[in-house]
Amino acid sequence: MSLRPAVRLLGAPSFRSVLQPCSAGANRGYSAVAQALSVLGNELDSIRVAGTWKGERVITSSQGPHICVDGSRGDILNFCANNYLGLSSHPEVVKAGIDALQKYGAGLSSVRFICGTQSIHKNLEEKLAQFHEREDCILYASCFDANAGLFEVLLGPDDAVLSDELNHASIIDGIRLCRAKRFRYKHMDLNDLEEKLKESQSSRLRLVVTDGVFSMDGDVAPLQGICDLAEQYGALVFIDECHATGFMGPRGRGTDELLGVMDRVHIVNSTLGKALGGAAGGYTVGPKALIELLRQRSRPYLFSNSLPPPVVGCATRAVELLLESSVIAQSMAAKTMRFRNKMTQAGFTISGTAHPICPVMLGDARLASLMADDMLKLGVYVIGFSYPVVPKGKARIRVQISAAHTDEDIDRTVDAFIQTGRKHGVIS
């Protein structure tokens, strides 16, 4: 049960009546619940007061560049999905999911090693290994699980992990689960990384860990420099490619292809839940020995149900489309720069460089939330991001460009930003 329904249940009259004290022990129990409700209520109130409350808008259509939103009239432009290649509702991808559902069922009711591995799971793993040009692949329920399952297996107390300070929360949580010595280097700072490599030279194995693309700002890790340092000091390199797989690089293989280091990055984790169909699932690709060890010891893999066949079918067709052609991936650059250039000319500050994540920097959390609400009224769906998702004082509206967006879609969104930005005094 999620937090808000649980809080409502605890506070409901019927629930409170059950907790009425009838003995000293019951009285203590009732006091504990009352105290918990007070703590939770105060915490929820503080989120509302800070202007960082994260509501959930309800979409009543399929995912795509144009959507229907509950409470809004007409066609709404969607500029905040991770649907980078527009494959979430691609007819061939959807058909593949339906075909898999009919042939292989809704799910496996099992983990992989008991009776949860079908031929389609092995086929998808083979295609992902081929796509990334790595030896082998293992599927997870999400990339969060892939990150949670890797470091504990690979690294022990005699090893060291060197992590960028702005790595994704799933990487941070995964590293916390392992017993390796932890070193955190300043964001994309090669000099600081080198200092940490020097400090950790007594370790058995060392793993440099970074996002390929950092999702909040759209900045790309300096992988060439990272690989140079790793080779100089005898370390391995890991990248999380959730916001790069499918569209970064000439063939959409990711930031390692973009920067010419595919043969120098040793382990890649990524997702099926963004560019590759957008359903769910994550994976690790890398040396065969590592993948085999993960199958034996990675807890999220061993104790989670297999990916449902419809998800596998959709993802497989998405990967096949990218293996067949790089046209979709190559269409991203021009659309991204069209939005970035027009917004910059209008006076907005756009973080990052050439990535389709285009953060419109605003600073104030409440302002970001109000502007996002006003954008929806103008027919454009975007979301304000604030603490704790981003650092305090760094609130923004994160715009994401899709290959499915037209130039007209982009221009209409820029016009809406200009109108909203003038209303709130962000631009003149």
ZIQUIJO-V447237 format. One record per pair of residues at least 12 apart in sequence whose ideal C-beta (glycine too) atoms are under 7 Angstrom apart, sorted by the first residue. I is the first residue (numbers start at 1). GAP is how many residues later the second one is. Records with the same first field share a line. If there is no record, write none. Layout:
I: GAP / GAP
This chain:
7: 33
10: 23 / 27
11: 26
19: 14
50: 315
51: 314 / 315 / 318
52: 313 / 334 / 335
57: 12
58: 12
62: 27
63: 18 / 20 / 25 / 26 / 215
64: 14 / 22 / 24 / 25 / 340
65: 12 / 13 / 21 / 337 / 339 / 340 / 344
66: 12
67: 314
69: 312
72: 304
74: 305
75: 304
76: 303 / 305
77: 302 / 303 / 304 / 332 / 335 / 336
78: 303
79: 301 / 302 / 303 / 320 / 321 / 334
80: 301 / 302 / 303 / 318 / 319 / 320
81: 319 / 321
82: 192 / 196 / 318
83: 195 / 319
84: 162 / 163 / 190 / 191 / 248 / 272 / 318 / 319
85: 161 / 162 / 190 / 243 / 318
86: 316 / 317 / 318
87: 188 / 189 / 190 / 191 / 231
88: 189 / 190
92: 225 / 229
93: 184 / 221 / 224 / 225
96: 217 / 218 / 220 / 221
97: 213 / 216 / 217
99: 214
100: 20 / 209 / 210 / 212 / 213
101: 208 / 209
104: 14 / 16 / 205
105: 204
106: 202
107: 198 / 201
108: 197 / 198
110: 195 / 196
111: 191 / 192 / 193 / 194 / 195
112: 189 / 194
113: 189
116: 189 / 190
117: 189
118: 191
120: 189 / 192 / 193 / 196
121: 18 / 185 / 186 / 191
123: 193
124: 15 / 188 / 191 / 192
125: 12 / 13 / 14
127: 189 / 192 / 193 / 196
128: 155 / 157 / 191
129: 156
131: 122 / 188 / 191 / 192
132: 121 / 136 / 153
133: 129
134: 134 / 151 / 152
135: 152 / 153
136: 152 / 155
137: 146 / 147 / 148 / 154
138: 145 / 146 / 153 / 156 / 157 / 163
139: 142 / 144 / 168
140: 141 / 142 / 143 / 160 / 161
141: 139 / 140 / 159 / 163 / 166
142: 131 / 138 / 139 / 140
143: 27 / 99 / 126 / 127 / 128 / 139
144: 26 / 138
145: 137 / 155 / 159
146: 123 / 136 / 137 / 138
147: 23 / 24 / 27 / 93 / 122
148: 22 / 25 / 26 / 29 / 152
149: 145 / 149 / 150 / 151 / 152
150: 24 / 119 / 134
151: 23 / 24 / 26 / 27
152: 25 / 26
153: 140 / 141 / 144 / 145
154: 53 / 136
155: 23 / 25 / 50 / 52
156: 23 / 24
157: 22 / 23
158: 45 / 46
159: 21 / 44 / 45 / 46 / 47
160: 20 / 21 / 23 / 40 / 43 / 46
161: 14 / 17 / 19 / 21 / 46 / 48
162: 21 / 23 / 31 / 34 / 35 / 38 / 44 / 46 / 47
163: 12 / 21 / 46
164: 21 / 23 / 24 / 46 / 47
165: 19 / 20 / 21 / 22
166: 21 / 48
167: 42 / 43 / 44
168: 43 / 47 / 72
171: 38 / 69
181: 19 / 22
183: 13 / 16 / 17
188: 31 / 33 / 34
190: 32 / 35 / 39
193: 15 / 33 / 36
194: 35
197: 32 / 36 / 38
201: 32
205: 31
206: 29 / 30
207: 28 / 29 / 31
208: 18 / 22 / 27 / 29 / 30
209: 29
210: 16 / 29
211: 29
212: 27 / 28 / 29 / 32 / 42 / 43 / 44
213: 30 / 31 / 35 / 42 / 142
215: 28 / 142
216: 143 / 169 / 174
217: 134 / 135 / 142
218: 133 / 134 / 137 / 139 / 140 / 141
219: 133 / 134
220: 35 / 133 / 135
221: 18 / 34
223: 32 / 33 / 36 / 38 / 42
224: 35 / 37
227: 34 / 37 / 38
236: 30 / 31
237: 27 / 28 / 29
238: 28 / 29
239: 16 / 17 / 26 / 29
240: 29
241: 13 / 14 / 27 / 28 / 29
242: 28 / 29 / 32
243: 31 / 114
245: 25 / 30 / 31
246: 29 / 30 / 76 / 83
247: 28 / 82 / 85
250: 76
251: 75 / 78
252: 70 / 74 / 77
266: 20 / 21
267: 17 / 19 / 23
268: 17 / 18
269: 13 / 15
270: 12 / 13
272: 43
276: 39 / 42 / 43
277: 37 / 38 / 41
279: 32 / 35 / 36
280: 31
281: 26 / 30 / 34
328: 75
331: 72
332: 24 / 69 / 71
333: 21
335: 66 / 70 / 75
336: 18 / 19 / 20 / 65
337: 17
338: 69 / 72
339: 19 / 60 / 62 / 71 / 75
340: 18
342: 72
343: 17 / 71 / 74
346: 68 / 72 / 81
347: 80 / 81
348: 12 / 69 / 73 / 79
349: 12
356: 44 / 45
357: 41 / 43
358: 41 / 43
359: 37 / 39
360: 36 / 37 / 39 / 57
361: 35
362: 33 / 34 / 35 / 64
363: 30 / 31 / 32
364: 31
365: 21 / 22 / 30
367: 28 / 57
368: 16 / 17 / 18 / 27 / 28 / 29
369: 15
370: 54
371: 13 / 26 / 49 / 53
372: 12 / 25
374: 46 / 49
375: 41 / 45
378: 38 / 41 / 42
380: 33 / 36
382: 15 / 17
383: 14 / 15
384: 13
385: 13
